[in-house]
Amino acid sequence: MRESTRMLLHYVTGLGIVVVGGVHLFTVFLTGSYSQNLAFIGGAYSVISIYKNAIFAVTLELLLVLVDYHALNGIRVILIEFHQGRGWERGVSWILAIAGLLLLVYGTRTILIANAIVI
Amino acid sequence: MTEPLTSELRKAITGWFIPFRYNLERWAYALQRITGIGVTAYFLAHIVETGNVVGGLSVWNTPSAGFARDIWTATFQFLENPLFDLGLVVIGFMLAYHTINGIRLTLTEFGFLQGKPSRPDFPYEPKSFTKSQRAMFWFSILFATATAVYAMTVFFGV
C-alpha cells in the first residue's frame, strides 16, 4: 500500500473515530450515572446490555477496527520518522501489522463472546 | 547511515518531545504525538480490561452470565481507585486535545484554513499556522481542559 493511501486512511479513520467514539462515550457517560453504566447488568446501557444490543455491538466492533488502524499507524509514522531505511520500515510495518491483527482478534473475540452470553 | 540507531533515537526524542525554544506549531505537533501515544497505551489497556467482561484470555467458550458478572465486577473494583481515576482524567484531556487538534490537521491535509500564499518575510512565522488554525489550537486546549474538569466531576464528584 502506498504511503499516501495509508495516510488518507489515517485521516478517514480519525474522522470515523470522532463519530463512532462519540457514540461510545455517549452511552457510557451521558445516558445515566457512570457507576450504573459500568455495572455488569441492569438498565439498557449496562455493560452486558451494550454487548447484547446488535447495533451497539456493531458500533463497538467498528470502533475497534478504526482505533486499531489509527493507533498502530500513528505509532508506525512516529517510528519511521525516527529512522529511515528500507529494512527498518518493513520491520516496523510488519511487527505493528501483526500486533494490530492480534488486538483486533482479541477485541472481536470479546465482543462475540459477550454478545452470546445468555442473561 | 553513519549514526548508530540509539543516538539517532535519542536525538529524535529530545528534538520532538521537548518543544521549548520553538514556536506554537511545534507545541501543537509535540502534544499531538504525546497524546497519541498516551491514548494508544490506554487503548491497549482497554482491550485487555474489557476482555475480562467474558472472563479473560483463559475463557474460550461462552461463559455463564454469573461467571462473567463476577469476573467483571472484580475487575471494575480493582480499577476503581483514585490512581486509575486520575489516569482517566489525564486520558480524557489527551483524547479531547487529540480530537480537536486532529480535526485541525485533517483540515490542513485537505487544504483548508491555509491562508493565501505570500512571500516569507522576517521573522519567518510559519505561514501555514494561520489565525484560524491558532484559534483551533487554543480551542483544543480549552476543550481538553473542560473535558478534564468534567472527568473530575464524574470520577471524584468535585
Chai-1 contact restraints between the chains, C-beta under 6 A:
chainA,res_idxA,chainB,res_idxB,connection_type,confidence,min_distance_angstrom,max_distance_angstrom,comment,restraint_id
A,Y11,B,T106,contact,1.0,0.0,6.0,A-B,restraint_1
A,Y11,B,E109,contact,1.0,0.0,6.0,A-B,restraint_2
A,G14,B,G102,contact,1.0,0.0,6.0,A-B,restraint_3
A,Y34,B,V154,contact,1.0,0.0,6.0,A-B,restraint_4
A,F40,B,R69,contact,1.0,0.0,6.0,A-B,restraint_5
A,F40,B,W72,contact,1.0,0.0,6.0,A-B,restraint_6
A,V47,B,V53,contact,1.0,0.0,6.0,A-B,restraint_7
A,V67,B,F43,contact,1.0,0.0,6.0,A-B,restraint_8
A,A71,B,T40,contact,1.0,0.0,6.0,A-B,restraint_9
A,A71,B,F43,contact,1.0,0.0,6.0,A-B,restraint_10
A,G74,B,G36,contact,1.0,0.0,6.0,A-B,restraint_11
A,F82,B,L9,contact,1.0,0.0,6.0,A-B,restraint_12
A,F82,B,A12,contact,1.0,0.0,6.0,A-B,restraint_13
A,H83,B,L5,contact,1.0,0.0,6.0,A-B,restraint_14
A,H83,B,E8,contact,1.0,0.0,6.0,A-B,restraint_15
A,L103,B,I47,contact,1.0,0.0,6.0,A-B,restraint_16
A,G107,B,I47,contact,1.0,0.0,6.0,A-B,restraint_17
A,T110,B,T50,contact,1.0,0.0,6.0,A-B,restraint_18
A,T110,B,G51,contact,1.0,0.0,6.0,A-B,restraint_19
A,T110,B,V54,contact,1.0,0.0,6.0,A-B,restraint_20
A,I113,B,V54,contact,1.0,0.0,6.0,A-B,restraint_21
A,I113,B,T62,contact,1.0,0.0,6.0,A-B,restraint_22
A,A114,B,V53,contact,1.0,0.0,6.0,A-B,restraint_23
A,A114,B,V54,contact,1.0,0.0,6.0,A-B,restraint_24
A,A116,B,T62,contact,1.0,0.0,6.0,A-B,restraint_25
A,I117,B,T62,contact,1.0,0.0,6.0,A-B,restraint_26
A,I117,B,A65,contact,1.0,0.0,6.0,A-B,restraint_27
A,I117,B,A68,contact,1.0,0.0,6.0,A-B,restraint_28
A,I119,B,A65,contact,1.0,0.0,6.0,A-B,restraint_29
